[in-house]
Amino acid sequence: MTVRFRNVDVPEEVRDWPYEAITTAIERGTIGDWAVLTREVGRAPWGAVARQIESYLEYAEEPGVAALFRRRIAAARASAESEEREQVARRVRDLVTRSGMTQDQFARAIGTSRTRLSTYRTGKVTPSAALLLRMERVAESR
């Protein structure tokens, strides 16, 4: 999709848009232009477009539009974080299975309790990177 605004050249890919194009799309664009931006925010909640929109929102004068974009960024980030937690939980479950140990044995081998391991397996709590590496080492050593 090519958005055309006077005095602003916009590349085909929204992730390549300059800051001026993003602000112009927000300020003078249509709902269709906003949809292009919100789709990109959904694709990359911490990406360049989301960050540029956040910068714009620091001084935005249209409270309704600003609220719309703030909600979209927050929702996209919450969704991404939820999916990431689930991916880590799946990884932990896989590591316990690959180890061939019981949950209690695996928990002791990584230096935690069975209860705490259960919170990692369900995604309620995300283990630290160091603990995840320890889990991988234990699973691979079996």
SULZI-V376852 format. One record per residue. RES is the residue in three letters. PSI is psi in whole degrees, 0 to 359 (999 if undefined). Layout:
BEGIN
res->[RES:RES]
psi->[PSI:PSI]
END
This chain:
BEGIN
res->[MET:THR:VAL:ARG:PHE:ARG:ASN:VAL:ASP:VAL:PRO:GLU:GLU:VAL:ARG:ASP:TRP:PRO:TYR:GLU:ALA:ILE:THR:THR:ALA:ILE:GLU:ARG:GLY:THR:ILE:GLY:ASP:TRP:ALA:VAL:LEU:THR:ARG:GLU:VAL:GLY:ARG:ALA:PRO:TRP:GLY:ALA:VAL:ALA:ARG:GLN:ILE:GLU:SER:TYR:LEU:GLU:TYR:ALA:GLU:GLU:PRO:GLY:VAL:ALA:ALA:LEU:PHE:ARG:ARG:ARG:ILE:ALA:ALA:ALA:ARG:ALA:SER:ALA:GLU:SER:GLU:GLU:ARG:GLU:GLN:VAL:ALA:ARG:ARG:VAL:ARG:ASP:LEU:VAL:THR:ARG:SER:GLY:MET:THR:GLN:ASP:GLN:PHE:ALA:ARG:ALA:ILE:GLY:THR:SER:ARG:THR:ARG:LEU:SER:THR:TYR:ARG:THR:GLY:LYS:VAL:THR:PRO:SER:ALA:ALA:LEU:LEU:LEU:ARG:MET:GLU:ARG:VAL:ALA:GLU:SER:ARG]
psi->[133:119:136:124:146:134:9:120:130:123:163:313:125:328:346:1:140:162:319:323:320:313:323:318:321:313:320:3:181:178:325:321:321:324:321:316:316:328:319:322:319:324:321:81:338:15:182:318:314:318:321:322:317:318:316:319:342:335:10:140:347:97:325:313:319:317:320:311:323:315:320:317:314:316:319:320:320:318:316:318:321:315:321:318:319:322:318:318:317:319:317:315:318:318:320:315:313:330:334:5:162:165:322:316:316:315:313:322:332:359:35:180:162:322:315:320:321:322:330:319:330:347:3:324:141:126:157:163:320:319:323:320:320:318:318:317:317:316:323:338:353:999]
END
